[in-house]
Amino acid sequence: MSDLNRGIMKFKNADKPVVVVASAILVLGSIVGLIGWALQTAYILN
């Protein structure tokens, strides 16, 4: 069993590269979106 099949990724084929890349894009995209929203809100950027 791969280490990626543990924790919150408890489903079959959770260690496939496609699933790992999709999860990483989702998490990183969310972080970038939140940072952009925070900067726009705090500094009133256009």
Biopython code that builds the backbone (N, CA, C, O; Angstrom):
import numpy as np
from Bio.PDB.StructureBuilder import StructureBuilder

atoms = [
    (1, "MET", "N", (0.843, -1.186, 0.000)),
    (1, "MET", "CA", (0.000, 0.000, 0.000)),
    (1, "MET", "C", (0.887, 1.247, 0.000)),
    (1, "MET", "O", (1.829, 1.360, 0.785)),
    (2, "SER", "N", (0.576, 2.139, -0.862)),
    (2, "SER", "CA", (1.304, 3.401, -0.943)),
    (2, "SER", "C", (0.917, 4.312, 0.218)),
    (2, "SER", "O", (-0.173, 4.193, 0.778)),
    (3, "ASP", "N", (1.813, 5.212, 0.568)),
    (3, "ASP", "CA", (1.515, 6.170, 1.627)),
    (3, "ASP", "C", (0.398, 7.120, 1.232)),
    (3, "ASP", "O", (-0.243, 7.709, 2.103)),
    (4, "LEU", "N", (0.147, 7.285, -0.072)),
    (4, "LEU", "CA", (-0.909, 8.186, -0.523)),
    (4, "LEU", "C", (-2.301, 7.590, -0.344)),
    (4, "LEU", "O", (-3.295, 8.300, -0.497)),
    (5, "ASN", "N", (-2.390, 6.297, -0.021)),
    (5, "ASN", "CA", (-3.681, 5.667, 0.215)),
    (5, "ASN", "C", (-4.101, 5.778, 1.671)),
    (5, "ASN", "O", (-5.035, 5.096, 2.094)),
    (6, "ARG", "N", (-3.443, 6.608, 2.433)),
    (6, "ARG", "CA", (-3.762, 6.778, 3.844)),
    (6, "ARG", "C", (-4.279, 8.182, 4.094)),
    (6, "ARG", "O", (-4.280, 9.021, 3.193)),
    (7, "GLY", "N", (-4.714, 8.432, 5.307)),
    (7, "GLY", "CA", (-5.209, 9.761, 5.656)),
    (7, "GLY", "C", (-6.523, 10.059, 4.966)),
    (7, "GLY", "O", (-7.431, 9.228, 4.975)),
    (8, "ILE", "N", (-6.638, 11.248, 4.361)),
    (8, "ILE", "CA", (-7.902, 11.630, 3.733)),
    (8, "ILE", "C", (-8.057, 11.009, 2.350)),
    (8, "ILE", "O", (-9.145, 11.051, 1.777)),
    (9, "MET", "N", (-6.992, 10.438, 1.806)),
    (9, "MET", "CA", (-7.034, 9.846, 0.466)),
    (9, "MET", "C", (-7.303, 8.343, 0.564)),
    (9, "MET", "O", (-6.555, 7.545, -0.002)),
    (10, "LYS", "N", (-8.357, 7.954, 1.273)),
    (10, "LYS", "CA", (-8.655, 6.541, 1.497)),
    (10, "LYS", "C", (-9.592, 6.003, 0.418)),
    (10, "LYS", "O", (-10.712, 5.594, 0.724)),
    (11, "PHE", "N", (-9.162, 5.997, -0.805)),
    (11, "PHE", "CA", (-9.938, 5.370, -1.859)),
    (11, "PHE", "C", (-8.995, 4.679, -2.824)),
    (11, "PHE", "O", (-7.806, 4.993, -2.887)),
    (12, "LYS", "N", (-9.536, 3.743, -3.567)),
    (12, "LYS", "CA", (-8.731, 2.958, -4.492)),
    (12, "LYS", "C", (-8.118, 3.864, -5.550)),
    (12, "LYS", "O", (-8.770, 4.787, -6.039)),
    (13, "ASN", "N", (-6.871, 3.602, -5.900)),
    (13, "ASN", "CA", (-6.117, 4.350, -6.919)),
    (13, "ASN", "C", (-5.852, 5.803, -6.521)),
    (13, "ASN", "O", (-5.701, 6.664, -7.388)),
    (14, "ALA", "N", (-5.795, 6.080, -5.216)),
    (14, "ALA", "CA", (-5.510, 7.440, -4.765)),
    (14, "ALA", "C", (-4.074, 7.836, -5.064)),
    (14, "ALA", "O", (-3.738, 9.020, -5.037)),
    (15, "ASP", "N", (-3.223, 6.854, -5.350)),
    (15, "ASP", "CA", (-1.823, 7.163, -5.616)),
    (15, "ASP", "C", (-1.511, 7.284, -7.099)),
    (15, "ASP", "O", (-0.343, 7.342, -7.484)),
    (16, "LYS", "N", (-2.550, 7.322, -7.940)),
    (16, "LYS", "CA", (-2.328, 7.528, -9.373)),
    (16, "LYS", "C", (-1.827, 8.948, -9.606)),
    (16, "LYS", "O", (-2.304, 9.884, -8.963)),
    (17, "PRO", "N", (-0.883, 9.118, -10.507)),
    (17, "PRO", "CA", (-0.350, 10.465, -10.764)),
    (17, "PRO", "C", (-1.419, 11.481, -11.178)),
    (17, "PRO", "O", (-1.327, 12.655, -10.817)),
    (18, "VAL", "N", (-2.416, 11.046, -11.923)),
    (18, "VAL", "CA", (-3.466, 11.967, -12.369)),
    (18, "VAL", "C", (-4.242, 12.506, -11.173)),
    (18, "VAL", "O", (-4.553, 13.696, -11.117)),
    (19, "VAL", "N", (-4.551, 11.643, -10.225)),
    (19, "VAL", "CA", (-5.302, 12.059, -9.035)),
    (19, "VAL", "C", (-4.452, 12.985, -8.168)),
    (19, "VAL", "O", (-4.954, 13.974, -7.633)),
    (20, "VAL", "N", (-3.174, 12.665, -8.032)),
    (20, "VAL", "CA", (-2.277, 13.493, -7.223)),
    (20, "VAL", "C", (-2.126, 14.877, -7.845)),
    (20, "VAL", "O", (-2.169, 15.879, -7.131)),
    (21, "VAL", "N", (-1.950, 14.948, -9.155)),
    (21, "VAL", "CA", (-1.805, 16.238, -9.838)),
    (21, "VAL", "C", (-3.097, 17.042, -9.747)),
    (21, "VAL", "O", (-3.052, 18.249, -9.507)),
    (22, "ALA", "N", (-4.231, 16.404, -9.931)),
    (22, "ALA", "CA", (-5.517, 17.107, -9.841)),
    (22, "ALA", "C", (-5.731, 17.669, -8.443)),
    (22, "ALA", "O", (-6.198, 18.798, -8.292)),
    (23, "SER", "N", (-5.395, 16.897, -7.428)),
    (23, "SER", "CA", (-5.530, 17.371, -6.048)),
    (23, "SER", "C", (-4.601, 18.549, -5.784)),
    (23, "SER", "O", (-4.992, 19.521, -5.137)),
    (24, "ALA", "N", (-3.378, 18.464, -6.283)),
    (24, "ALA", "CA", (-2.410, 19.543, -6.078)),
    (24, "ALA", "C", (-2.878, 20.819, -6.767)),
    (24, "ALA", "O", (-2.767, 21.905, -6.198)),
    (25, "ILE", "N", (-3.397, 20.701, -7.981)),
    (25, "ILE", "CA", (-3.893, 21.875, -8.709)),
    (25, "ILE", "C", (-5.074, 22.496, -7.970)),
    (25, "ILE", "O", (-5.172, 23.719, -7.875)),
    (26, "LEU", "N", (-5.961, 21.669, -7.453)),
    (26, "LEU", "CA", (-7.115, 22.173, -6.717)),
    (26, "LEU", "C", (-6.685, 22.919, -5.457)),
    (26, "LEU", "O", (-7.186, 24.008, -5.178)),
    (27, "VAL", "N", (-5.770, 22.344, -4.705)),
    (27, "VAL", "CA", (-5.317, 22.973, -3.463)),
    (27, "VAL", "C", (-4.543, 24.257, -3.755)),
    (27, "VAL", "O", (-4.816, 25.296, -3.154)),
    (28, "LEU", "N", (-3.585, 24.190, -4.668)),
    (28, "LEU", "CA", (-2.780, 25.375, -4.982)),
    (28, "LEU", "C", (-3.618, 26.476, -5.630)),
    (28, "LEU", "O", (-3.408, 27.658, -5.356)),
    (29, "GLY", "N", (-4.554, 26.098, -6.477)),
    (29, "GLY", "CA", (-5.446, 27.086, -7.092)),
    (29, "GLY", "C", (-6.308, 27.788, -6.060)),
    (29, "GLY", "O", (-6.543, 28.992, -6.153)),
    (30, "SER", "N", (-6.778, 27.035, -5.078)),
    (30, "SER", "CA", (-7.574, 27.628, -4.009)),
    (30, "SER", "C", (-6.746, 28.610, -3.188)),
    (30, "SER", "O", (-7.225, 29.686, -2.831)),
    (31, "ILE", "N", (-5.512, 28.240, -2.893)),
    (31, "ILE", "CA", (-4.632, 29.118, -2.126)),
    (31, "ILE", "C", (-4.358, 30.408, -2.899)),
    (31, "ILE", "O", (-4.433, 31.500, -2.337)),
    (32, "VAL", "N", (-4.040, 30.280, -4.183)),
    (32, "VAL", "CA", (-3.776, 31.464, -5.013)),
    (32, "VAL", "C", (-5.024, 32.340, -5.097)),
    (32, "VAL", "O", (-4.934, 33.566, -5.027)),
    (33, "GLY", "N", (-6.177, 31.715, -5.247)),
    (33, "GLY", "CA", (-7.423, 32.480, -5.299)),
    (33, "GLY", "C", (-7.699, 33.236, -4.017)),
    (33, "GLY", "O", (-8.123, 34.391, -4.052)),
    (34, "LEU", "N", (-7.461, 32.593, -2.886)),
    (34, "LEU", "CA", (-7.681, 33.261, -1.609)),
    (34, "LEU", "C", (-6.698, 34.407, -1.385)),
    (34, "LEU", "O", (-7.070, 35.452, -0.851)),
    (35, "ILE", "N", (-5.446, 34.213, -1.792)),
    (35, "ILE", "CA", (-4.458, 35.289, -1.665)),
    (35, "ILE", "C", (-4.843, 36.466, -2.557)),
    (35, "ILE", "O", (-4.763, 37.619, -2.133)),
    (36, "GLY", "N", (-5.258, 36.182, -3.785)),
    (36, "GLY", "CA", (-5.691, 37.250, -4.685)),
    (36, "GLY", "C", (-6.898, 37.988, -4.161)),
    (36, "GLY", "O", (-6.961, 39.215, -4.236)),
    (37, "TRP", "N", (-7.871, 37.242, -3.624)),
    (37, "TRP", "CA", (-9.064, 37.870, -3.055)),
    (37, "TRP", "C", (-8.688, 38.738, -1.855)),
    (37, "TRP", "O", (-9.208, 39.843, -1.699)),
    (38, "ALA", "N", (-7.790, 38.243, -1.011)),
    (38, "ALA", "CA", (-7.369, 39.008, 0.167)),
    (38, "ALA", "C", (-6.652, 40.284, -0.231)),
    (38, "ALA", "O", (-6.900, 41.337, 0.357)),
    (39, "LEU", "N", (-5.772, 40.214, -1.214)),
    (39, "LEU", "CA", (-5.060, 41.407, -1.675)),
    (39, "LEU", "C", (-6.022, 42.418, -2.289)),
    (39, "LEU", "O", (-5.902, 43.622, -2.065)),
    (40, "GLN", "N", (-6.967, 41.918, -3.057)),
    (40, "GLN", "CA", (-7.935, 42.815, -3.691)),
    (40, "GLN", "C", (-8.813, 43.479, -2.643)),
    (40, "GLN", "O", (-9.123, 44.665, -2.753)),
    (41, "THR", "N", (-9.211, 42.734, -1.640)),
    (41, "THR", "CA", (-10.063, 43.284, -0.597)),
    (41, "THR", "C", (-9.306, 44.257, 0.292)),
    (41, "THR", "O", (-9.825, 45.320, 0.634)),
    (42, "ALA", "N", (-8.082, 43.903, 0.670)),
    (42, "ALA", "CA", (-7.315, 44.717, 1.604)),
    (42, "ALA", "C", (-6.782, 45.993, 0.963)),
    (42, "ALA", "O", (-6.773, 47.046, 1.600)),
    (43, "TYR", "N", (-6.350, 45.915, -0.259)),
    (43, "TYR", "CA", (-5.674, 47.037, -0.901)),
    (43, "TYR", "C", (-6.479, 47.685, -2.025)),
    (43, "TYR", "O", (-5.998, 48.617, -2.668)),
    (44, "ILE", "N", (-7.672, 47.211, -2.263)),
    (44, "ILE", "CA", (-8.571, 47.739, -3.287)),
    (44, "ILE", "C", (-7.854, 47.820, -4.637)),
    (44, "ILE", "O", (-7.801, 48.875, -5.269)),
    (45, "LEU", "N", (-7.303, 46.674, -5.062)),
    (45, "LEU", "CA", (-6.669, 46.603, -6.385)),
    (45, "LEU", "C", (-7.752, 46.436, -7.435)),
    (45, "LEU", "O", (-8.802, 45.853, -7.163)),
    (46, "ASN", "N", (-7.501, 46.948, -8.642)),
    (46, "ASN", "CA", (-8.487, 46.818, -9.710)),
    (46, "ASN", "C", (-8.321, 45.518, -10.424)),
    (46, "ASN", "O", (-9.065, 45.229, -11.360)),
]
sb = StructureBuilder()
sb.init_structure("model")
sb.init_model(0)
sb.init_chain("A")
sb.init_seg("    ")
for serial, (resi, resn, name, xyz) in enumerate(atoms, 1):
    if name == "N":
        sb.init_residue(resn, " ", resi, " ")
    sb.init_atom(name, np.array(xyz, "f"), 0.0, 1.0, " ", f" {name:<3s}", serial, name[0])
structure = sb.get_structure()
